[in-house]
Amino acid sequence: MLIFERTVSLMKTSLNIRIEKRLAASKTNNIIIRVLFTILSFPFIGIWFAIYGVNPLDAYIKIFIGGFGSSYGLSETIVKMLPIGLCAVGLAIAYKARVLNIGAEGQLIMGSITTTWVALYSNVPPGLAVSVMLLAGFIAGAAWAIIPALLKTKLGVNEVIVTLMMNYISLSILNYVVTGPWRGEAQWGFPQTDLFPSYARLPTLAGTRIHYHTLAILLASTILLYILIYKTTIGYEIKLVGNNPDAARYAGISLSKTILLVMVLSGGLAGIAGVGEVAGIQGRLIRGISPGYGYTAIIPAWLGGLDPLATLAASFFISGLMVGGDNIQVSLRLPSGLVYLFNGTILLFVISGEFLTRYKVVLQVGERRIWI
């Protein structure tokens, strides 16, 4: 399908530029394009390092060594990969159905709030505490995601706006509970709850902060969602709804049920990410329980091409960059905002590269035809 065509005369040779829709997108080609555009983002980011008087090459070396060059760096990279990966894999399946969930941050926060209630204010038996917290976190995140899903299916309300606004609502609820009824008596007035009892803490791998319950859930959910998307009828329906809603409706597929399903899975996994942060890392509910993991997760979801396995790999990569970014803040005395600029620029380039996964640019100079 021809999308755009422009002819430019160069001396006696005409240059014909055409943009055509790809008839079949190669998975390998898509991966190459995304990796290429990620690499292309680095020179642009290097401009900002140079503005701050830092050698870009030196900054990149410190970032990669900080995130991947030591056992401590690798363990911290996995620690960040847990919430980012859980949110990203969940977002990937929602985006497959063309449901643009921007609310993983709020769903994570609601999971952490519900987990805190279970840990501090319920009468759950100690032996069941961890299981109940994980289940409660999933339910809370899923319930928070169902609201925009219902508004979309019943009233046609844009899910981007609703999920984004609900992030701020969840943040307000968090601020209320940690500064009001749940503020710890032994916390010297700080906006945080008392510490969780030992039986309500997620155990970690020896010598690290990696809480292995959520690690196991991340790995299992990635594999299961991969099988769901590519090996089952439900997965075929999800992809069809995302690629061609009209065809899906004509084939008798319920768009409403599909949207509700992907949002439940997406929100539930984000809720479990909240369990990991509050019960595995902090050991209490604090005001800044998430430094924006739900937003960061959008990057690996797109970078991985909405494929669960590739999204997990991309989550590991982005998490390493974040750990390395923390490293250069200290060693090179750079502002924290530069790390967010780093991640945002990568996302911008990856989304730009999405154009070439769907379309090809054809250049015809005289008799010679070149396509990208």
C-alpha positions in Angstrom: 0.0 0.0 0.0 1.4 3.4 -1.0 1.3 5.9 1.8 3.4 8.8 0.5 5.2 9.6 -2.7 7.4 12.6 -3.6 9.6 13.2 -6.6 12.6 15.5 -6.5 14.7 16.5 -9.5 18.4 16.3 -8.9 20.3 17.7 -11.9 19.2 15.3 -14.7 18.3 12.5 -12.3 15.0 12.2 -10.6 14.8 11.0 -7.0 11.5 9.3 -6.2 10.7 8.9 -2.4 7.9 6.5 -1.5 6.6 5.3 1.9 4.9 2.0 1.6 3.2 -0.2 4.2 5.1 -3.4 4.8 3.1 -6.4 3.7 4.6 -8.7 6.3 6.7 -7.6 9.2 9.7 -9.8 9.9 10.3 -10.4 13.7 14.1 -10.3 13.2 13.8 -7.1 11.2 11.7 -5.5 13.9 14.3 -6.5 16.6 17.1 -5.1 14.5 15.3 -1.8 14.0 14.6 -1.4 17.7 18.1 -2.2 18.7 19.4 0.2 16.0 17.3 3.1 17.2 18.3 2.4 20.8 21.9 2.7 19.7 21.1 5.9 17.7 19.8 7.5 20.9 23.2 7.4 22.6 24.9 10.1 20.5 22.0 12.4 21.1 22.1 11.7 24.9 25.9 12.3 24.7 25.1 16.0 23.8 23.6 16.5 27.2 26.6 14.9 28.9 28.8 17.2 27.0 26.7 20.2 28.1 27.4 19.2 31.7 31.2 19.0 30.9 31.3 15.2 31.0 33.0 13.1 28.3 30.1 11.0 26.9 32.2 8.0 26.3 33.4 8.1 29.9 29.8 8.4 31.1 28.7 5.4 29.1 31.5 3.3 30.3 30.7 4.1 33.9 27.0 3.4 33.3 27.6 0.0 31.9 30.2 -1.0 34.5 27.9 0.3 37.3 24.9 -1.7 36.0 26.5 -4.8 34.6 30.2 -4.9 35.5 30.2 -6.3 39.1 28.2 -8.8 41.1 26.8 -6.0 43.2 25.8 -4.1 40.1 24.1 -7.1 38.6 22.2 -7.9 41.8 21.0 -4.3 42.0 20.0 -4.4 38.3 17.9 -7.5 39.0 16.3 -5.7 42.0 15.2 -2.9 39.7 14.2 -5.4 37.0 11.6 -7.0 39.3 9.1 -4.1 39.5 10.0 -2.8 36.0 9.7 -6.3 34.5 6.4 -7.1 36.1 4.9 -3.8 35.0 6.5 -4.1 31.5 5.3 -7.6 30.8 1.8 -6.7 31.9 1.8 -3.5 29.8 3.1 -5.6 26.8 0.0 -7.8 26.8 -2.3 -4.8 27.2 -0.6 -3.0 24.3 -0.9 -6.1 22.2 -4.7 -5.6 22.3 -4.2 -1.9 21.6 -5.3 -1.0 25.2 -2.9 1.8 26.1 -2.6 1.3 29.9 -0.5 4.2 31.3 -1.6 3.4 34.8 1.0 0.8 35.9 2.4 3.3 38.4 -0.9 3.7 40.2 -1.7 0.0 40.0 1.7 -0.7 41.7 1.0 1.9 44.4 -2.5 0.3 45.1 -0.8 -3.1 45.4 1.6 -1.7 47.9 -1.1 -0.1 50.0 -3.2 -3.2 50.1 -0.2 -5.3 51.1 0.5 -2.9 53.9 -3.1 -3.4 55.2 -2.6 -7.2 55.1 0.8 -7.0 56.9 -0.1 -4.5 59.6 -3.9 -4.5 60.2 -5.3 -7.9 59.2 -5.4 -11.0 61.3 -3.9 -13.3 58.6 -2.0 -16.2 60.1 1.8 -15.7 59.9 2.3 -18.8 57.8 -0.1 -17.5 55.2 1.0 -13.8 55.2 3.3 -13.8 52.2 0.8 -15.8 50.0 -2.1 -13.5 51.1 0.0 -10.4 50.4 0.8 -11.5 46.9 -2.8 -12.4 46.2 -4.0 -9.1 47.7 -1.5 -7.1 45.7 -2.6 -8.8 42.4 -6.3 -8.2 43.2 -5.7 -4.5 44.1 -3.7 -3.8 41.0 -6.3 -5.6 38.8 -9.2 -3.9 40.5 -7.6 -0.5 39.9 -7.1 -1.4 36.2 -10.7 -2.7 35.8 -12.1 0.8 36.3 -10.6 2.4 33.2 -11.3 -0.9 31.3 -15.0 -0.7 32.2 -15.1 3.0 31.3 -13.6 2.2 27.9 -15.8 -0.7 27.1 -19.1 0.7 28.4 -18.8 4.4 27.7 -15.9 4.7 25.2 -13.8 6.8 27.5 -10.1 7.0 26.5 -8.1 4.7 28.7 -4.9 6.8 28.3 -6.5 9.7 30.1 -8.2 7.7 32.8 -5.2 5.5 33.7 -2.9 8.5 33.8 -5.3 10.4 36.1 -5.8 7.4 38.3 -2.1 7.4 39.0 -2.5 10.7 40.8 -5.5 9.5 42.7 -3.5 6.5 44.0 -0.6 8.8 44.9 -3.0 11.0 46.9 -4.4 7.9 48.7 -0.8 6.9 49.5 0.1 10.3 50.9 -3.1 10.3 53.0 -2.5 7.0 54.7 1.2 7.5 55.4 0.7 11.0 56.8 -2.6 10.2 58.6 -4.1 7.0 59.9 -1.2 4.6 59.1 1.7 6.8 60.1 4.0 4.8 62.4 4.1 5.8 66.0 7.8 5.0 66.2 8.7 6.9 63.0 9.4 10.3 64.5 6.7 11.9 62.4 8.1 10.8 59.1 5.4 9.9 56.4 5.8 6.1 56.6 4.2 3.2 58.5 5.8 1.0 61.1 8.0 -1.8 60.0 6.3 -5.0 58.8 6.6 -8.0 61.2 9.3 -10.5 60.1 6.7 -13.0 58.9 5.3 -10.4 56.5 8.6 -9.7 54.8 9.6 -11.3 51.5 12.8 -13.4 51.9 15.8 -12.5 49.7 18.7 -14.3 48.1 21.7 -14.4 50.4 23.9 -11.3 50.2 21.4 -9.4 47.9 18.2 -7.5 48.0 16.6 -9.8 45.4 13.3 -11.1 46.8 12.9 -14.4 45.1 9.1 -14.8 45.4 8.6 -11.9 42.9 11.6 -13.1 40.8 9.9 -16.5 40.4 6.6 -14.8 39.6 8.2 -12.5 37.0 9.9 -15.4 35.2 6.8 -17.6 35.4 4.4 -14.9 34.2 6.7 -14.0 31.3 6.8 -17.6 30.1 3.0 -18.1 30.6 2.1 -14.9 28.9 4.4 -15.8 26.0 2.5 -19.1 25.7 -0.8 -17.4 26.1 -0.1 -14.9 23.3 1.5 -17.2 20.7 0.2 -20.6 21.5 -3.5 -20.2 22.4 -6.8 -19.1 20.9 -7.1 -16.4 23.5 -3.7 -15.0 22.4 -4.8 -15.0 18.8 -7.9 -13.1 19.8 -5.8 -10.6 21.7 -3.6 -10.0 18.7 -6.6 -9.7 16.3 -8.3 -7.2 18.6 -5.1 -5.1 18.6 -4.4 -5.4 14.8 -8.0 -5.1 13.5 -10.8 -4.5 15.9 -13.4 -4.6 13.1 -12.3 -8.0 11.9 -12.3 -9.3 15.5 -15.8 -8.1 16.0 -16.9 -9.6 12.7 -15.3 -12.9 13.8 -17.4 -12.9 16.9 -14.7 -12.0 19.4 -15.9 -9.9 22.3 -13.8 -6.8 22.4 -15.0 -6.0 25.9 -14.0 -9.3 27.4 -10.6 -9.1 25.7 -10.0 -5.6 27.1 -11.0 -6.6 30.6 -8.8 -9.7 30.5 -5.6 -7.8 29.4 -6.2 -5.0 31.9 -6.7 -7.5 34.8 -3.4 -9.2 33.9 -1.6 -5.9 33.4 -2.9 -4.3 36.6 -2.4 -7.5 38.6 1.2 -7.9 37.7 1.8 -4.2 38.5 0.1 -4.8 41.9 2.5 -7.7 42.6 5.4 -5.3 41.8 4.0 -3.1 44.6 4.1 -6.1 46.9 7.8 -6.6 46.1 8.7 -3.0 46.8 6.8 -2.7 50.1 7.4 -6.1 51.6 10.7 -7.0 49.9 12.7 -3.8 49.7 11.4 -1.2 52.1 9.7 -3.3 54.8 7.2 -0.6 55.3 5.0 1.7 53.3 6.6 5.1 52.5 5.6 8.1 50.5 7.9 7.4 47.6 7.3 3.7 47.4 7.9 3.8 43.6 10.4 6.2 41.9 8.3 5.9 38.7 8.8 2.2 37.9 5.3 2.1 36.3 6.2 4.8 33.8 9.7 3.4 33.2 8.2 0.1 32.3 6.7 1.6 29.1 10.2 1.7 27.6 11.0 -2.0 27.8 7.5 -3.0 26.7 8.0 -1.1 23.4 11.7 -1.9 23.2 10.8 -5.6 23.4 8.2 -5.2 20.6 5.4 -6.3 23.0 6.9 -9.8 23.1 7.0 -11.0 26.8 10.4 -12.7 26.5 12.0 -9.7 24.7 10.3 -7.4 27.1 12.0 -9.2 30.0 15.4 -8.9 28.3 14.7 -5.2 27.6 13.7 -4.7 31.3 17.0 -6.1 32.4 18.8 -3.7 30.0 16.9 -0.6 31.1 17.3 -1.6 34.8 21.0 -1.8 34.3 21.1 1.6 32.7 19.2 3.0 35.8 21.6 1.4 38.2 24.5 2.8 36.1 22.8 6.1 36.0 22.7 6.2 39.8 26.4 5.4 39.7 27.3 8.4 37.5 25.2 10.7 39.7 27.7 10.1 42.5 30.9 9.6 40.5 30.4 12.4 38.0 28.1 14.7 40.1 25.3 14.8 37.6 21.7 15.7 38.4 19.2 12.9 38.9 17.0 14.4 36.2 19.6 13.5 33.6 18.8 9.8 34.2 15.2 10.4 33.4 16.2 12.3 30.3 18.4 9.3 29.4 15.4 6.9 29.6 13.0 9.3 28.0 15.3 9.8 25.0 15.6 6.0 24.5 11.8 5.7 24.6 11.4 8.6 22.0 13.8 6.9 19.6 12.3 3.4 20.1 8.8 4.8 19.4 10.2 6.6 16.3 11.7 3.4 15.1 8.2 1.8 15.3 7.4 3.6 12.1 10.0 1.5 10.2 8.5 -1.7 11.6 5.2 -0.9 9.9 6.4 1.0 6.8 9.4 1.1 4.5 11.0 4.0 2.8 11.7 3.4 -0.9 14.2 5.6 -2.7 14.4 5.3 -6.4 17.2 7.2 -8.1 16.9 6.8 -11.8 16.7 3.0 -12.4 18.1 2.1 -9.0 15.6 1.3 -6.2 16.7 1.2 -2.6 14.3 0.5 0.4 14.8 0.9 4.1 
